C-alpha cells in the first residue's frame, strides 16, 4: 500500500477557495460536526459547498453526460440531478419530472407503487440503457426494505424520472448499497439487522453479507461474504470482481465471482470506507473519516476525513484531499471525480467540492 501522512495531507490541502452556497428550499444552509444547522455555507480548508440538500449520502457520475446524480437518504426520499456547470440541484421525485409505471412483467413480486412519503434513496447504481437514458437501482428503507428501480431520461431539456418496480429484500435487514448487473440483476450489501445500530457493533464483529438477485428469481445471500458492516459496493467492467467496503474493519474486500467458492482478498484502508465508485482511470474512489483513537476523550479526537483513490490491481492508496475535524462537513460517505474536481457526499446537508492537484 502506498505511504501517506494524514497530518501532512490535511494541512497541505487547507488552501483558500471561493464560496458556493446553493440553498434548496432553505434560508440558511450548512451543518456542523454534530449535524446542527450552521450559519452559512462558506468555503473552508480548500472546500466549496453545495448546500440545502437532504442527506446527499451517495453521489454518482451519470455516464458520459457530465451530470451528477445525488441520493436523498431521509424520508420522504429525494433524488437530485446537478449540472456541474450551473451548480443548482434539481429535485426529481417530488416534482413534475416524476411518474410511476409499474413493470409487472419484470418485477412481479413488487407489491405496488412507491409510497413517496415513506421511503428514501440510499445507494444508487445507474446503467446507461440508451443514449442519455438510464436504469437506476437504489437501496431504500421505510415502508419496505427494497431495491427500488427507476428509469431516468435526460435526452431532452427537461429530465424525466419514472419508477418502474422494486425487488423486496429481507425486511429484518438494513441494506446499504447496490450494484446493477448487466442482465438486470443486482448485488446488494446487507449491512446489518434492522434492530442493530452501527454504534452497537464491536470492532470486527460480523454483521452482514452480500445478496444477489437475477430477474425471475429471488434475492439470495452469497455464501462466504460475511463481513463487519458491509457498506459500499462496485464491480469490475467484466463483472468478475466485486469490491466491497467493510466499514467495521476499515478494509476493501474483493471477491472473485469466477471461482467457487468466491476467492477473497482484503486490504486495509486508512479511513472508514463508505461508498465505492470508479473513476475514468480504473481506480476506486471512496471517502470516510479517519479512525478515532479509542483512548482519546477530548476535542482532539476529531480526526477529520479524507477522500482516497485505490488502485484496483495493487490496492495502493493515494489520499486526494480532505479536512480536519473542525470543518463543517463531516460524516462523509462518497467521492467521485468530475474533470479536475472531487465531489464528496455526506450524511449532512451538503456536497463538498475540491480541486484535484494531481493527474
C-alpha positions in Angstrom: 0.0 0.0 0.0 1.3 3.5 -0.8 2.5 5.6 2.0 0.6 8.6 3.3 0.7 11.1 6.1 -2.7 12.2 7.4 -1.5 15.5 9.0 0.6 16.5 6.0 -2.2 15.9 3.6 -4.8 17.8 5.6 -2.5 20.8 6.2 -1.4 21.0 2.6 -5.0 20.8 1.4 -6.3 23.6 3.6 -6.0 26.4 1.0 -8.2 29.4 0.4 -11.1 28.9 -2.1 -14.3 30.6 -3.3 -17.8 30.2 -2.0 -20.6 28.1 -3.4 -23.8 28.2 -1.3 -26.9 27.0 -3.1 -29.8 26.6 -0.8 -32.6 24.4 -1.9 -35.8 25.4 -0.1 -34.0 26.8 3.0 -32.9 30.2 4.1 -29.6 29.1 5.6 -27.5 26.1 4.7 -24.7 24.1 6.2 -24.4 21.8 9.2 -21.7 21.5 11.8 -20.0 18.4 13.0 -22.9 17.4 15.3 -25.4 17.7 12.4 -26.9 21.0 13.6 -27.6 23.8 11.1 -24.7 26.1 10.6 -24.9 29.8 9.8 -23.8 29.7 6.2 -22.1 27.7 3.5 -18.8 29.4 3.5 -15.8 27.8 1.9 -13.1 26.4 4.2 -10.0 24.3 4.1 -10.0 24.3 0.3 -13.6 23.1 0.1 -16.6 24.7 -1.5 -20.1 23.6 -0.8 -23.5 22.9 -2.4 -25.9 23.2 0.5 -29.5 22.7 1.4 -29.7 19.0 0.3 -31.4 16.4 2.3 -28.7 13.9 3.3 -26.9 13.5 -0.1 -25.3 10.2 1.0 -24.4 8.9 -2.4 -23.2 10.9 -5.5 -22.6 9.2 -8.8 -21.4 10.2 -12.3 -24.3 9.8 -14.8 -22.4 8.1 -17.6 -20.8 10.4 -20.1 -23.4 13.1 -19.7 -21.3 15.1 -17.3 -24.3 15.3 -14.9 -24.2 14.2 -11.3 -27.0 12.2 -9.6 -27.4 12.5 -5.8 -29.4 10.5 -3.3 -31.6 11.9 -0.6 -31.2 9.4 2.3 -34.1 10.5 4.6 -37.8 10.0 4.2 -39.5 11.3 2.2 -36.7 10.4 -0.1 -35.2 12.7 -2.7 -33.1 12.3 -5.9 -31.2 15.3 -7.2 -29.7 16.0 -10.6 -26.9 18.5 -10.9 -25.3 20.1 -13.9 -21.8 21.0 -12.6 -21.6 23.9 -15.0 -24.6 25.5 -13.3 -24.4 24.0 -9.8 -28.1 24.3 -8.9 -29.6 20.9 -8.0 -32.9 19.8 -9.5 -35.1 17.6 -7.3 -36.6 14.9 -9.4 -39.1 12.8 -7.3 -41.2 15.5 -5.6 -41.6 17.4 -8.9 -43.3 17.3 -12.2 -40.4 15.3 -13.6 -41.6 12.2 -11.7 -44.1 9.5 -12.6 -44.8 5.8 -11.8 -45.4 3.0 -14.2 -45.1 -0.5 -12.7 -43.4 -3.0 -15.0 -45.2 -6.0 -13.6 -43.7 -8.5 -16.0 -40.1 -7.7 -14.9 -40.9 -7.1 -11.3 -44.0 -9.3 -10.5 -43.0 -9.6 -6.8 -43.2 -5.9 -6.2 -46.3 -5.2 -4.1 -47.2 -1.9 -5.8 -46.2 1.7 -6.4 -43.7 3.6 -4.4 -45.1 5.4 -1.4 -43.3 8.7 -1.9 -43.8 9.7 1.7 -42.4 6.6 3.3 -39.1 5.7 1.5 -35.6 7.1 1.0 -32.9 6.9 -1.6 -29.7 5.4 -0.2 -27.2 3.9 -2.5 -27.5 4.5 -6.3 -26.4 2.4 -9.3 -27.0 3.8 -12.8 -26.6 1.9 -16.1 -27.0 3.6 -19.5 -29.5 1.6 -21.5 -29.8 4.0 -24.4 -28.1 7.4 -25.2 -28.8 9.6 -22.2 -31.3 7.1 -20.8 -30.5 5.3 -17.6 -31.8 2.4 -15.5 -31.3 3.3 -11.8 -31.3 0.8 -8.9 -31.4 2.3 -5.4 -31.5 0.8 -1.9 -34.5 2.1 0.1 -35.9 1.9 3.6 -39.2 3.0 5.1 -42.4 1.3 4.2 -40.5 -1.5 2.7 -36.9 -2.7 2.6 -36.3 -2.9 -1.2 -34.3 -2.2 -4.2 -36.4 0.5 -5.9 -36.0 0.8 -9.7 -36.4 3.8 -12.0 -35.7 5.0 -15.5 -34.1 8.4 -15.9 -34.3 10.2 -19.3 -32.0 13.2 -19.7 -32.2 13.3 -23.5 -34.5 16.3 -23.5 -34.0 19.7 -21.8 -36.4 18.6 -19.1 -35.4 15.4 -17.3 -38.0 12.6 -16.7 -37.8 10.1 -13.9 -40.1 7.1 -13.9 -40.4 4.5 -11.1 -40.8 1.1 -12.7 -40.7 -1.5 -9.9 -39.0 -3.0 -6.9 -37.4 -6.1 -5.5 -38.3 -6.8 -1.9 -35.4 -7.7 0.4 -35.4 -9.3 3.8 -37.5 -6.9 5.9 -35.3 -7.7 9.0 -32.2 -6.4 7.3 -30.7 -3.0 6.7 -29.3 -2.9 3.2 -26.8 -0.1 2.2 -25.5 -0.2 -1.4 -26.4 -1.9 -4.6 -24.6 -2.5 -8.0 -26.7 -3.2 -11.1 -25.6 -6.2 -13.2 -25.7 -6.5 -17.0 -28.6 -8.9 -17.0 -30.7 -6.5 -14.9 -29.9 -8.3 -11.7 -28.0 -6.8 -8.8 -25.7 -7.4 -5.8 -26.5 -5.5 -2.6 -24.9 -5.2 0.8 -26.9 -6.3 3.8 -25.1 -4.2 6.3 -26.7 -5.4 9.5 -30.0 -6.4 11.1 -32.5 -3.6 11.5 -32.5 -3.9 15.3 -28.7 -3.3 15.4 -27.2 0.1 15.1 -23.7 0.8 13.8 -22.8 2.1 17.3 -23.7 -1.3 18.8 -21.2 -3.2 16.6 -17.9 -4.2 18.2 -14.7 -3.8 16.2 -14.5 -6.5 13.6 -17.9 -8.1 14.6 -19.6 -9.9 11.7 -22.9 -8.2 10.9 -23.9 -8.8 7.3 -23.2 -10.2 3.9 -23.9 -9.8 0.2 -27.3 -10.5 -1.5 -27.6 -11.4 -5.2 -30.8 -11.2 -7.4 -31.5 -12.0 -11.0 -34.7 -11.4 -13.0 -37.2 -14.3 -12.4 -35.6 -15.3 -9.1 -35.5 -14.2 -5.5 -32.7 -12.4 -3.6 -30.2 -14.9 -2.2 -27.4 -14.5 0.3 -23.9 -15.1 -1.1 -22.0 -17.7 1.0 -18.6 -16.7 2.2 -19.3 -12.9 2.0 -19.9 -12.4 5.8 -18.2 -9.1 6.9 -18.3 -6.4 9.5 -20.7 -3.7 8.3 -20.5 -4.3 4.6 -21.2 -0.9 3.1 -20.4 0.4 -0.4 -20.0 -1.9 -3.4 -18.9 -1.8 -7.0 -18.0 -4.3 -9.7 -15.3 -4.6 -12.4 -16.3 -3.9 -16.0 -16.3 -7.6 -16.9 -18.3 -8.3 -13.7 -15.7 -10.7 -12.4 -14.7 -8.9 -9.2 -16.8 -7.4 -6.6 -15.3 -4.6 -4.4 -16.9 -4.1 -1.0 -16.2 -1.5 1.7 -16.1 -3.3 5.1 -16.7 -0.4 7.4 -16.4 -2.4 10.5 -12.8 -3.4 9.8 -11.7 -0.4 7.6 -11.0 -2.7 4.7 -11.5 -3.2 1.0 -12.7 -6.7 0.3 -12.5 -8.2 -3.2 -14.5 -11.3 -4.3 -13.7 -13.2 -7.4 -17.0 -14.3 -9.0 -15.2 -16.7 -11.4 -14.2 -19.1 -8.6 -16.3 -21.4 -6.4 -16.3 -20.6 -3.6 -15.5 -17.0 -4.4 -11.9 -16.2 -3.7 -11.5 -13.3 -1.2 -8.8 -10.7 -0.9 -8.7 -7.9 1.7 -6.6 -4.7 2.1 -6.6 -2.2 4.9 -7.6 1.4 4.3 -6.6 4.5 6.2 -10.2 5.6 6.5 -13.5 4.0 7.5 -14.7 3.5 3.9 -18.3 4.1 2.7 -19.4 4.1 -0.9 -17.1 2.9 -3.7 -17.1 4.4 -7.3 -14.8 4.1 -10.3 -13.0 7.0 -11.8 -12.1 7.2 -15.5 -8.6 5.8 -14.8 -9.9 2.5 -13.4 -9.3 3.4 -9.7 -11.8 3.1 -6.9 -12.7 6.3 -5.1 -14.0 6.4 -1.5 -14.4 8.8 1.3 -14.6 8.3 5.1 -13.4 9.5 8.4 -10.1 8.7 9.9 -10.3 6.2 12.8 -10.5 7.8 16.2 -8.1 6.8 18.9 -10.3 4.8 21.3 -8.2 6.2 24.2 -9.0 9.8 23.3 -11.7 11.7 25.1 -11.3 15.4 24.3 -11.8 17.7 21.4 -8.6 16.4 19.7 -10.4 13.2 19.0 -12.0 14.9 15.9 -9.7 13.2 13.4 -11.2 14.5 10.2 -11.7 12.7 7.0 -10.2 12.0 3.6 -11.1 11.1 0.0 -8.9 8.3 -1.3 -8.1 6.7 -4.7 -7.4 2.9 -4.6 -5.6 1.1 -7.4 -7.8 -1.9 -8.1 -4.9 -4.1 -9.0 -2.3 -3.3 -6.4 -4.6 -1.8 -3.7 -2.2 1.1 -3.3 -3.9 4.1 -1.7 -3.5 7.7 -2.6 -5.1 10.4 -0.4 -6.7 13.0 -2.7 -7.7 15.6 0.0 -9.9 16.0 3.0 -10.5 18.2 6.0 -9.8 18.1 9.7 -12.4 17.6 12.5 -13.2 21.4 12.7 -14.7 21.6 9.2 -18.5 22.0 8.9 -18.6 18.9 6.7 -18.1 15.6 8.4 -19.8 12.1 8.1 -18.6 11.9 4.5 -19.8 9.0 2.5 -18.9 9.1 -1.2 -16.3 10.5 -3.6 -16.4 10.9 -7.4 -14.2 12.7 -9.9 -15.5 15.3 -12.3 -12.7 16.6 -14.5 -10.2 18.3 -12.2 -12.6 18.2 -9.2 -13.5 15.7 -6.5 -17.1 15.8 -5.2 -17.9 14.4 -1.8 -21.3 13.1 -0.5 -22.3 13.3 3.2 -24.8 12.3 5.7 -25.5 16.0 6.4 -27.0 18.7 4.2 -24.3 19.4 1.7 -21.9 18.2 -1.0 -18.3 19.3 -0.9 -16.1 20.1 -3.9 -12.3 20.5 -4.1 -9.8 20.8 -6.9 -7.6 17.8 -7.8 -4.0 18.8 -7.7 -2.6 15.7 -9.4 -3.3 13.7 -12.6 
